[in-house]
């Protein structure tokens, strides 16, 4: 007898669902193993998606889960409270309920024939005679024993199943701890602009954000290399001169948190009977931690390569390596440039960041940022910044950090 399924996807969040949906549409027998009773929870993402990206993956959220369609740009706030505004003349992004978006994508995959096992957590995988054997269990100690020809891991940063099959996930020690509060009754919020706060004091080696759902409600969060992200966020809300004004009469309605990989792509994203997508593959933007769009692009490539593998009955690494070639062609240089920026910015002090903001404002560079800025293709803007001779005095003053970042790439 053959395997139970052609393809098993571990993880039913956005990227796992994209891979499953793509393969199933092409006739493959696909199963998804999702550990959480409610798909999308706990929530790990802000739900801010560019229109470019949603069109690229052809996955617009339904209207009933969208909070705000009208994001035109961002307001970037330096450690000393100086504000720079970058605003396009067209709608750039929307804000949605990320947990509900994950559920929408998973339900869409089930509608095209994907078999869902939920809530089951994959605990062991092994490769035997050209097939993958998967063991999963739930809180009632019910156990699944399933077989497939190809495993797609979309299990997130943990990467337990990937390591059992001989590949490496992103190092957990190099992830960012994140916390996010849903807040109502805010003051002075522009619902067309995301606010980005640079502050080593509160958001060490990352940043904080305010993502408006309306003019009085927002998702406010931060990432930090410190452990207590939620405590750091509460402290910032009560102390930061700009943020505390927004929040002085506000209420917290929900708290979420998680870990964000910012290391860029892992060394290898394929093996015999195995493909990696999303966080476990390091396909998240090192600058912001966003992974739904770039991870979704890679997941759809994985789904198509997996369907081809089923058709050709080829599940060896030599055949599957074309998945890595295809997704790297789409985004690898972009991810590497974003990784450089993340490493560099992590090492700048708050005083240096204040100086950098002053350089941007005084040298007329904001217009170029508005023209070339792209939330999902930030590498293009990085290359543009490297050609701004007006910023070279600042680069020279921080050349040690820049050189260190280049070496660590």
C-alpha positions as a Markdown table, in Angstrom:
| # | Residue | x | y | z |
|---|---|---|---|---|
| 1 | Unk | 0.0 | 0.0 | 0.0 |
| 2 | Unk | 1.1 | 3.5 | -0.7 |
| 3 | Unk | 1.4 | 6.4 | 1.8 |
| 4 | Unk | -1.7 | 7.9 | 3.4 |
| 5 | Unk | -1.1 | 11.3 | 1.7 |
| 6 | Unk | 1.1 | 12.6 | -1.1 |
| 7 | Unk | 1.9 | 15.7 | 1.1 |
| 8 | Unk | 1.6 | 16.5 | 4.7 |
| 9 | Unk | 2.0 | 20.1 | 5.9 |
| 10 | Unk | 3.0 | 20.7 | 9.5 |
| 11 | Unk | 1.4 | 24.0 | 10.6 |
| 12 | Unk | -1.9 | 25.5 | 9.5 |
| 13 | Unk | -1.1 | 29.2 | 9.8 |
| 14 | Unk | -0.8 | 31.5 | 6.8 |
| 15 | Unk | 2.2 | 29.9 | 5.1 |
| 16 | Unk | 1.3 | 26.3 | 5.7 |
| 17 | Unk | -2.2 | 26.9 | 4.4 |
| 18 | Unk | -0.8 | 28.6 | 1.3 |
| 19 | Unk | 1.4 | 25.6 | 0.5 |
| 20 | Unk | -1.4 | 23.1 | 1.1 |
| 21 | Unk | -3.9 | 25.1 | -0.9 |
| 22 | Unk | -1.5 | 25.4 | -3.9 |
| 23 | Unk | -0.7 | 21.6 | -4.0 |
| 24 | Unk | -4.3 | 20.5 | -3.4 |
| 25 | Unk | -5.6 | 22.7 | -6.3 |
| 26 | Unk | -3.3 | 20.7 | -8.5 |
| 27 | Unk | -4.7 | 17.4 | -7.5 |
| 28 | Unk | -2.3 | 16.3 | -4.8 |
| 29 | Unk | -3.6 | 14.4 | -1.7 |
| 30 | Unk | -2.7 | 16.9 | 1.1 |
| 31 | Unk | -3.1 | 16.9 | 4.8 |
| 32 | Unk | -2.4 | 19.7 | 7.3 |
| 33 | Unk | -1.6 | 19.0 | 11.0 |
| 34 | Unk | -2.4 | 22.1 | 13.1 |
| 35 | Unk | -1.7 | 22.0 | 16.9 |
| 36 | Unk | -3.8 | 24.9 | 18.1 |
| 37 | Unk | -7.6 | 24.4 | 18.8 |
| 38 | Unk | -8.3 | 27.8 | 17.2 |
| 39 | Unk | -6.3 | 28.5 | 14.1 |
| 40 | Unk | -4.3 | 31.8 | 14.3 |
| 41 | Unk | -4.1 | 31.8 | 18.1 |
| 42 | Unk | -1.9 | 32.7 | 19.8 |
| 43 | Unk | -1.5 | 35.6 | 17.4 |
| 44 | Unk | 2.1 | 36.5 | 16.4 |
| 45 | Unk | 1.7 | 39.2 | 13.8 |
| 46 | Unk | 0.3 | 42.7 | 13.4 |
| 47 | Unk | -1.9 | 42.0 | 10.4 |
| 48 | Unk | -0.5 | 44.9 | 8.4 |
| 49 | Unk | -0.3 | 43.8 | 4.7 |
| 50 | Unk | 0.7 | 45.7 | 1.6 |
| 51 | Unk | -1.7 | 45.7 | -1.3 |
| 52 | Unk | 1.2 | 44.8 | -3.6 |
| 53 | Unk | 1.8 | 41.7 | -1.4 |
| 54 | Unk | -1.8 | 40.6 | -1.2 |
| 55 | Unk | -2.1 | 40.9 | -5.0 |
| 56 | Unk | 1.1 | 38.9 | -5.4 |
| 57 | Unk | -0.2 | 36.0 | -3.4 |
| 58 | Unk | -3.8 | 36.5 | -4.6 |
| 59 | Unk | -5.1 | 36.2 | -1.0 |
| 60 | Unk | -7.1 | 39.3 | 0.0 |
| 61 | Unk | -8.8 | 39.0 | 3.4 |
| 62 | Unk | -12.6 | 39.1 | 3.4 |
| 63 | Unk | -14.1 | 42.5 | 4.3 |
| 64 | Unk | -15.5 | 41.3 | 7.6 |
| 65 | Unk | -12.0 | 40.9 | 9.1 |
| 66 | Unk | -10.5 | 44.1 | 7.8 |
| 67 | Unk | -10.1 | 46.9 | 10.3 |
| 68 | Unk | -8.6 | 49.6 | 8.1 |
| 69 | Unk | -8.2 | 49.8 | 4.4 |
| 70 | Unk | -6.5 | 53.2 | 4.3 |
| 71 | Unk | -2.8 | 53.0 | 5.3 |
| 72 | Unk | -0.9 | 55.5 | 3.1 |
| 73 | Unk | 2.5 | 55.5 | 4.9 |
| 74 | Unk | 4.2 | 55.9 | 8.2 |
| 75 | Unk | 5.3 | 58.3 | 10.8 |
| 76 | Unk | 8.8 | 57.4 | 12.1 |
| 77 | Unk | 9.6 | 58.6 | 15.6 |
| 78 | Unk | 13.2 | 59.0 | 16.8 |
| 79 | Unk | 14.3 | 58.2 | 20.4 |
| 80 | Unk | 14.2 | 62.0 | 21.2 |
| 81 | Unk | 10.6 | 62.3 | 19.8 |
| 82 | Unk | 11.5 | 63.9 | 16.5 |
| 83 | Unk | 9.0 | 62.8 | 13.8 |
| 84 | Unk | 9.5 | 62.1 | 10.1 |
| 85 | Unk | 6.5 | 61.4 | 7.9 |
| 86 | Unk | 6.7 | 59.2 | 4.8 |
| 87 | Unk | 3.3 | 59.2 | 3.0 |
| 88 | Unk | 2.5 | 58.0 | -0.5 |
| 89 | Unk | -0.3 | 59.5 | -2.6 |
| 90 | Unk | -2.1 | 56.2 | -2.8 |
| 91 | Unk | -3.3 | 53.5 | -0.3 |
| 92 | Unk | -0.3 | 51.3 | 0.5 |
| 93 | Unk | -1.6 | 48.7 | 3.0 |
| 94 | Unk | -4.5 | 47.5 | 5.0 |
| 95 | Unk | -4.9 | 46.2 | 8.6 |
| 96 | Unk | -6.8 | 43.1 | 9.4 |
| 97 | Unk | -7.5 | 40.6 | 12.2 |
| 98 | Unk | -4.4 | 38.3 | 11.7 |
| 99 | Unk | -5.9 | 35.3 | 13.6 |
| 100 | Unk | -9.1 | 35.5 | 11.5 |
| 101 | Unk | -6.9 | 35.8 | 8.3 |
| 102 | Unk | -5.1 | 32.5 | 9.2 |
| 103 | Unk | -8.5 | 30.8 | 9.7 |
| 104 | Unk | -9.7 | 32.2 | 6.3 |
| 105 | Unk | -6.6 | 30.7 | 4.5 |
| 106 | Unk | -6.9 | 27.4 | 6.2 |
| 107 | Unk | -10.6 | 27.1 | 5.5 |
| 108 | Unk | -9.9 | 28.0 | 1.9 |
| 109 | Unk | -7.5 | 25.1 | 1.7 |
| 110 | Unk | -10.0 | 22.6 | 3.2 |
| 111 | Unk | -12.5 | 23.7 | 0.5 |
| 112 | Unk | -10.2 | 22.5 | -2.2 |
| 113 | Unk | -9.8 | 19.1 | -0.6 |
| 114 | Unk | -7.1 | 19.4 | 2.1 |
| 115 | Unk | -7.6 | 17.0 | 5.0 |
| 116 | Unk | -7.2 | 18.8 | 8.4 |
| 117 | Unk | -6.1 | 17.2 | 11.6 |
| 118 | Unk | -6.7 | 19.7 | 14.4 |
| 119 | Unk | -5.8 | 20.1 | 17.2 |
| 120 | Unk | -2.9 | 17.7 | 16.8 |
| 121 | Unk | 0.7 | 18.4 | 17.4 |
| 122 | Unk | 3.4 | 16.6 | 15.4 |
| 123 | Unk | 5.8 | 15.0 | 17.8 |
| 124 | Unk | 8.0 | 12.7 | 15.7 |
| 125 | Unk | 8.9 | 12.3 | 12.1 |
| 126 | Unk | 11.2 | 9.8 | 10.5 |
| 127 | Unk | 12.3 | 8.9 | 6.9 |
| 128 | Unk | 11.9 | 5.2 | 6.1 |
| 129 | Unk | 12.3 | 3.7 | 2.6 |
| 130 | Unk | 11.5 | 6.8 | 0.7 |
| 131 | Unk | 8.5 | 7.9 | 2.8 |
| 132 | Unk | 8.0 | 10.1 | 5.8 |
| 133 | Unk | 6.3 | 8.7 | 8.9 |
| 134 | Unk | 4.6 | 11.3 | 11.1 |
| 135 | Unk | 3.4 | 10.9 | 14.7 |
| 136 | Unk | 1.0 | 13.4 | 16.2 |
| 137 | Unk | -1.0 | 13.6 | 19.4 |
| 138 | Unk | -3.5 | 15.9 | 21.1 |
| 139 | Unk | -4.3 | 16.9 | 24.7 |
| 140 | Unk | -6.6 | 13.9 | 25.1 |
| 141 | Unk | -3.6 | 11.6 | 24.3 |
| 142 | Unk | -5.2 | 10.5 | 21.0 |
| 143 | Unk | -2.5 | 9.6 | 18.5 |
| 144 | Unk | -2.1 | 9.8 | 14.7 |
| 145 | Unk | 0.3 | 7.7 | 12.7 |
| 146 | Unk | 0.4 | 9.0 | 9.1 |
| 147 | Unk | 2.6 | 8.5 | 6.1 |
| 148 | Unk | 3.4 | 10.7 | 3.1 |
| 149 | Unk | 5.8 | 11.0 | 0.3 |
| 150 | Unk | 6.7 | 14.7 | 1.0 |
| 151 | Unk | 6.6 | 16.7 | 4.2 |
| 152 | Unk | 6.3 | 20.5 | 4.1 |
| 153 | Unk | 7.3 | 22.1 | 7.4 |
| 154 | Unk | 5.6 | 25.3 | 8.2 |
| 155 | Unk | 6.0 | 24.7 | 12.0 |
| 156 | Unk | 7.4 | 28.2 | 12.9 |
| 157 | Unk | 10.6 | 29.0 | 14.7 |
| 158 | Unk | 10.6 | 25.9 | 16.8 |
| 159 | Unk | 11.7 | 23.7 | 14.0 |
| 160 | Unk | 11.5 | 20.4 | 16.0 |
| 161 | Unk | 10.4 | 18.2 | 13.0 |
| 162 | Unk | 12.9 | 19.8 | 10.7 |
| 163 | Unk | 15.8 | 19.0 | 13.1 |
| 164 | Unk | 14.6 | 15.4 | 13.3 |
| 165 | Unk | 15.1 | 15.1 | 9.6 |
| 166 | Unk | 18.6 | 16.6 | 9.6 |
| 167 | Unk | 18.1 | 20.3 | 8.7 |
| 168 | Unk | 18.5 | 23.3 | 10.9 |
| 169 | Unk | 15.8 | 25.9 | 11.9 |
| 170 | Unk | 16.7 | 29.5 | 12.8 |
| 171 | Unk | 18.5 | 29.6 | 16.1 |
| 172 | Unk | 16.0 | 30.3 | 18.9 |
| 173 | Unk | 18.6 | 32.4 | 20.7 |
| 174 | Unk | 18.6 | 34.9 | 17.8 |
| 175 | Unk | 14.8 | 35.6 | 17.8 |
| 176 | Unk | 13.2 | 38.8 | 19.0 |
| 177 | Unk | 10.6 | 38.7 | 21.8 |
| 178 | Unk | 7.5 | 40.6 | 20.8 |
| 179 | Unk | 4.4 | 41.8 | 22.6 |
| 180 | Unk | 1.3 | 43.6 | 21.2 |
| 181 | Unk | -1.7 | 45.2 | 22.9 |
| 182 | Unk | -5.0 | 45.9 | 21.2 |
| 183 | Unk | -6.1 | 49.3 | 22.6 |
| 184 | Unk | -9.2 | 51.4 | 22.4 |
| 185 | Unk | -10.0 | 55.1 | 23.2 |
| 186 | Unk | -6.7 | 56.4 | 21.9 |
| 187 | Unk | -6.1 | 60.1 | 21.3 |
| 188 | Unk | -4.5 | 61.8 | 18.3 |
| 189 | Unk | -4.1 | 58.8 | 16.1 |
| 190 | Unk | -4.0 | 59.4 | 12.3 |
| 191 | Unk | -5.7 | 56.3 | 10.9 |
| 192 | Unk | -3.8 | 56.6 | 7.6 |
| 193 | Unk | -0.3 | 56.4 | 9.1 |
| 194 | Unk | 1.5 | 53.6 | 10.9 |
| 195 | Unk | 3.8 | 54.9 | 13.7 |
| 196 | Unk | 7.3 | 53.4 | 14.1 |
| 197 | Unk | 9.2 | 54.1 | 17.2 |
| 198 | Unk | 13.0 | 53.7 | 17.3 |
| 199 | Unk | 14.2 | 53.3 | 20.9 |
| 200 | Unk | 16.9 | 51.1 | 22.4 |
| 201 | Unk | 15.7 | 52.1 | 25.8 |
| 202 | Unk | 12.4 | 50.3 | 25.4 |
| 203 | Unk | 12.7 | 48.2 | 22.2 |
| 204 | Unk | 16.3 | 47.1 | 22.4 |
| 205 | Unk | 17.6 | 45.8 | 19.0 |
| 206 | Unk | 14.2 | 46.1 | 17.3 |
| 207 | Unk | 11.5 | 48.8 | 17.3 |
| 208 | Unk | 8.0 | 49.6 | 18.5 |
| 209 | Unk | 4.8 | 50.3 | 16.5 |
| 210 | Unk | 1.3 | 51.7 | 16.5 |
| 211 | Unk | -0.8 | 50.3 | 13.7 |
| 212 | Unk | -4.2 | 52.1 | 13.5 |
| 213 | Unk | -7.4 | 50.1 | 13.2 |
| 214 | Unk | -9.3 | 53.4 | 13.4 |
| 215 | Unk | -8.7 | 56.9 | 14.6 |
| 216 | Unk | -9.3 | 55.7 | 18.2 |
| 217 | Unk | -8.1 | 52.1 | 18.2 |
| 218 | Unk | -4.8 | 50.5 | 17.3 |
| 219 | Unk | -2.4 | 47.6 | 17.7 |
| 220 | Unk | 0.5 | 48.8 | 19.8 |
| 221 | Unk | 3.5 | 46.6 | 20.2 |
| 222 | Unk | 7.3 | 46.2 | 20.3 |
| 223 | Unk | 10.0 | 43.7 | 19.7 |
| 224 | Unk | 13.1 | 43.4 | 21.9 |
| 225 | Unk | 16.1 | 41.2 | 22.6 |
| 226 | Unk | 15.1 | 41.5 | 26.3 |
| 227 | Unk | 12.9 | 38.7 | 27.7 |
| 228 | Unk | 10.0 | 40.7 | 29.2 |
| 229 | Unk | 8.6 | 42.2 | 26.1 |
| 230 | Unk | 5.1 | 42.8 | 27.6 |
| 231 | Unk | 6.6 | 44.6 | 30.6 |
| 232 | Unk | 8.8 | 46.8 | 28.2 |
| 233 | Unk | 5.7 | 47.7 | 26.2 |
| 234 | Unk | 3.7 | 48.6 | 29.3 |
| 235 | Unk | 6.6 | 50.8 | 30.4 |
| 236 | Unk | 6.9 | 52.5 | 27.1 |
| 237 | Unk | 3.2 | 53.2 | 26.9 |
| 238 | Unk | 3.4 | 55.0 | 30.3 |
| 239 | Unk | 6.7 | 56.8 | 29.7 |
| 240 | Unk | 7.4 | 57.6 | 26.0 |
| 241 | Unk | 6.5 | 61.3 | 25.4 |
| 242 | Unk | 4.6 | 60.6 | 22.2 |
| 243 | Unk | 3.1 | 57.2 | 22.9 |
| 244 | Unk | 1.8 | 58.1 | 26.4 |
| 245 | Unk | -0.2 | 61.0 | 24.9 |
| 246 | Unk | -2.0 | 58.6 | 22.6 |
| 247 | Unk | -2.7 | 56.2 | 25.4 |
| 248 | Unk | -3.4 | 58.4 | 28.4 |
| 249 | Unk | -7.2 | 57.5 | 28.4 |
| 250 | Unk | -6.9 | 54.2 | 26.6 |
| 251 | Unk | -7.9 | 50.7 | 27.5 |
| 252 | Unk | -6.2 | 47.4 | 26.6 |
| 253 | Unk | -8.7 | 44.9 | 25.2 |
| 254 | Unk | -6.3 | 42.1 | 24.2 |
| 255 | Unk | -2.7 | 41.1 | 24.6 |
| 256 | Unk | -0.6 | 38.9 | 22.3 |
| 257 | Unk | 3.0 | 37.9 | 22.0 |
| 258 | Unk | 5.5 | 35.6 | 20.3 |
| 259 | Unk | 9.0 | 35.3 | 18.9 |
| 260 | Unk | 10.1 | 36.8 | 15.6 |
| 261 | Unk | 13.1 | 35.4 | 13.6 |
| 262 | Unk | 15.3 | 38.1 | 12.2 |
| 263 | Unk | 18.3 | 36.0 | 11.1 |
| 264 | Unk | 17.3 | 35.8 | 7.4 |
| 265 | Unk | 17.1 | 32.5 | 5.5 |
| 266 | Unk | 18.4 | 29.2 | 7.0 |
| 267 | Unk | 21.3 | 27.4 | 5.2 |
| 268 | Unk | 19.1 | 24.9 | 3.4 |
| 269 | Unk | 15.4 | 24.7 | 2.9 |
| 270 | Unk | 15.0 | 21.3 | 1.2 |
| 271 | Unk | 16.1 | 17.7 | 1.7 |
| 272 | Unk | 14.9 | 14.2 | 0.7 |
| 273 | Unk | 11.1 | 14.2 | 1.1 |
| 274 | Unk | 11.2 | 17.7 | 2.8 |
| 275 | Unk | 10.6 | 21.4 | 2.1 |
| 276 | Unk | 10.7 | 24.3 | 4.6 |
| 277 | Unk | 8.5 | 27.4 | 4.3 |
| 278 | Unk | 7.9 | 30.5 | 6.4 |
| 279 | Unk | 9.5 | 31.2 | 9.8 |
| 280 | Unk | 11.2 | 27.8 | 10.0 |
| 281 | Unk | 13.0 | 28.6 | 6.7 |
| 282 | Unk | 13.9 | 32.2 | 7.8 |
| 283 | Unk | 11.6 | 33.7 | 5.1 |
| 284 | Unk | 10.7 | 36.7 | 7.3 |
| 285 | Unk | 11.8 | 40.2 | 6.8 |
| 286 | Unk | 14.7 | 40.8 | 9.2 |
| 287 | Unk | 13.8 | 44.5 | 9.4 |
| 288 | Unk | 10.2 | 44.1 | 10.6 |
| 289 | Unk | 9.7 | 40.4 | 11.2 |
| 290 | Unk | 6.8 | 40.3 | 8.7 |
| 291 | Unk | 6.5 | 36.9 | 7.1 |
| 292 | Unk | 3.0 | 36.6 | 5.6 |
| 293 | Unk | 3.8 | 38.0 | 2.1 |
| 294 | Unk | 7.3 | 36.8 | 1.5 |
| 295 | Unk | 6.6 | 33.5 | 3.3 |
| 296 | Unk | 3.4 | 33.2 | 1.3 |
| 297 | Unk | 5.3 | 33.6 | -2.0 |
| 298 | Unk | 7.7 | 30.9 | -1.0 |
| 299 | Unk | 4.9 | 28.7 | 0.3 |
| 300 | Unk | 3.1 | 28.9 | -3.1 |
| 301 | Unk | 6.4 | 28.0 | -4.8 |
| 302 | Unk | 6.8 | 25.1 | -2.4 |
| 303 | Unk | 3.2 | 24.0 | -3.1 |
| 304 | Unk | 3.8 | 23.9 | -6.9 |
| 305 | Unk | 7.2 | 22.1 | -6.6 |
| 306 | Unk | 5.5 | 19.6 | -4.3 |
| 307 | Unk | 2.7 | 19.0 | -6.8 |
| 308 | Unk | 5.3 | 18.6 | -9.6 |
| 309 | Unk | 7.1 | 16.1 | -7.4 |
| 310 | Unk | 3.9 | 14.0 | -6.9 |
| 311 | Unk | 3.3 | 14.0 | -10.7 |
| 312 | Unk | 6.9 | 13.0 | -11.4 |
| 313 | Unk | 7.1 | 10.7 | -8.4 |
| 314 | Unk | 10.4 | 12.4 | -7.5 |
| 315 | Unk | 11.0 | 13.2 | -3.8 |
| 316 | Unk | 14.7 | 13.2 | -3.6 |
| 317 | Unk | 16.7 | 16.3 | -2.6 |
| 318 | Unk | 18.2 | 16.6 | -6.0 |
| 319 | Unk | 14.8 | 17.2 | -7.5 |
| 320 | Unk | 13.4 | 19.3 | -4.7 |
| 321 | Unk | 16.4 | 21.7 | -4.6 |
| 322 | Unk | 14.7 | 23.7 | -7.4 |
| 323 | Unk | 12.3 | 25.0 | -4.8 |
| 324 | Unk | 15.2 | 26.8 | -3.1 |
| 325 | Unk | 16.5 | 28.1 | -6.4 |
| 326 | Unk | 13.0 | 29.5 | -7.3 |
| 327 | Unk | 12.3 | 31.2 | -4.0 |
| 328 | Unk | 15.8 | 32.6 | -3.7 |
| 329 | Unk | 15.4 | 34.1 | -7.1 |
| 330 | Unk | 12.3 | 35.9 | -5.9 |
| 331 | Unk | 13.6 | 37.3 | -2.6 |
| 332 | Unk | 17.1 | 36.2 | -1.4 |
| 333 | Unk | 19.0 | 39.4 | -2.2 |
| 334 | Unk | 16.1 | 41.4 | -0.7 |
| 335 | Unk | 16.3 | 39.4 | 2.6 |
| 336 | Unk | 20.1 | 39.7 | 2.8 |
| 337 | Unk | 20.0 | 43.5 | 2.4 |
| 338 | Unk | 17.3 | 43.7 | 5.1 |
| 339 | Unk | 19.4 | 41.5 | 7.3 |
| 340 | Unk | 22.3 | 44.0 | 6.9 |
| 341 | Unk | 20.0 | 46.9 | 7.9 |
| 342 | Unk | 18.7 | 45.0 | 10.9 |
| 343 | Unk | 22.3 | 44.2 | 12.2 |
| 344 | Unk | 23.4 | 47.8 | 11.6 |
| 345 | Unk | 20.4 | 49.4 | 13.3 |
| 346 | Unk | 20.6 | 47.0 | 16.3 |
| 347 | Unk | 24.0 | 48.4 | 17.2 |
| 348 | Unk | 23.2 | 52.1 | 16.9 |
| 349 | Unk | 22.7 | 54.0 | 20.1 |
| 350 | Unk | 19.7 | 56.2 | 20.7 |
| 351 | Unk | 21.9 | 59.3 | 20.3 |
| 352 | Unk | 23.3 | 58.0 | 17.0 |
| 353 | Unk | 19.7 | 57.2 | 15.8 |
| 354 | Unk | 18.7 | 60.8 | 16.7 |
| 355 | Unk | 21.7 | 62.0 | 14.5 |
| 356 | Unk | 20.6 | 59.8 | 11.7 |
| 357 | Unk | 17.1 | 61.2 | 11.8 |
| 358 | Unk | 18.5 | 64.7 | 11.7 |
| 359 | Unk | 20.6 | 63.8 | 8.6 |
| 360 | Unk | 17.5 | 62.5 | 6.8 |
| 361 | Unk | 15.5 | 65.6 | 7.5 |
| 362 | Unk | 18.2 | 68.1 | 6.8 |
| 363 | Unk | 19.4 | 66.6 | 3.5 |
| 364 | Unk | 16.1 | 66.3 | 1.7 |
| 365 | Unk | 16.1 | 62.5 | 1.5 |
| 366 | Unk | 12.5 | 61.9 | 2.6 |
| 367 | Unk | 11.2 | 62.5 | -0.9 |
| 368 | Unk | 13.4 | 59.6 | -2.2 |
| 369 | Unk | 12.1 | 57.4 | 0.6 |
| 370 | Unk | 8.5 | 58.2 | -0.3 |
| 371 | Unk | 9.3 | 57.4 | -4.0 |
| 372 | Unk | 11.3 | 54.2 | -3.5 |
| 373 | Unk | 10.0 | 52.9 | -0.2 |
| 374 | Unk | 8.4 | 49.4 | -0.5 |
| 375 | Unk | 7.3 | 47.5 | 2.6 |
| 376 | Unk | 7.9 | 44.1 | 1.0 |
| 377 | Unk | 10.9 | 45.0 | -1.1 |
| 378 | Unk | 13.0 | 47.0 | 1.3 |
| 379 | Unk | 16.2 | 45.9 | -0.4 |
| 380 | Unk | 15.6 | 48.4 | -3.2 |
| 381 | Unk | 15.5 | 51.2 | -0.7 |
| 382 | Unk | 18.7 | 49.9 | 1.1 |
| 383 | Unk | 20.6 | 50.1 | -2.2 |
| 384 | Unk | 19.3 | 53.6 | -2.7 |
| 385 | Unk | 20.5 | 54.6 | 0.8 |
| 386 | Unk | 23.9 | 53.2 | 0.0 |
| 387 | Unk | 24.1 | 55.7 | -2.9 |
| 388 | Unk | 23.1 | 58.7 | -0.8 |
| 389 | Unk | 26.5 | 60.5 | -0.5 |
| 390 | Unk | 24.9 | 63.0 | 1.8 |
| 391 | Unk | 24.6 | 60.2 | 4.5 |
| 392 | Unk | 28.3 | 59.2 | 4.2 |
| 393 | Unk | 29.5 | 61.4 | 7.1 |
| 394 | Unk | 27.1 | 59.5 | 9.3 |
| 395 | Unk | 28.2 | 56.1 | 7.9 |
| 396 | Unk | 31.8 | 57.0 | 8.5 |
| 397 | Unk | 31.1 | 57.9 | 12.1 |
| 398 | Unk | 29.5 | 54.5 | 12.6 |
| 399 | Unk | 31.7 | 52.6 | 10.3 |
| 400 | Unk | 32.7 | 50.1 | 12.9 |
| 401 | Unk | 29.1 | 49.0 | 13.4 |
| 402 | Unk | 28.6 | 48.9 | 9.6 |
| 403 | Unk | 31.7 | 46.8 | 9.1 |
| 404 | Unk | 30.6 | 44.4 | 11.9 |
| 405 | Unk | 27.2 | 44.1 | 10.3 |
| 406 | Unk | 28.7 | 43.2 | 6.9 |
| 407 | Unk | 30.9 | 40.5 | 8.5 |
| 408 | Unk | 27.9 | 39.0 | 10.4 |
| 409 | Unk | 25.8 | 38.7 | 7.3 |
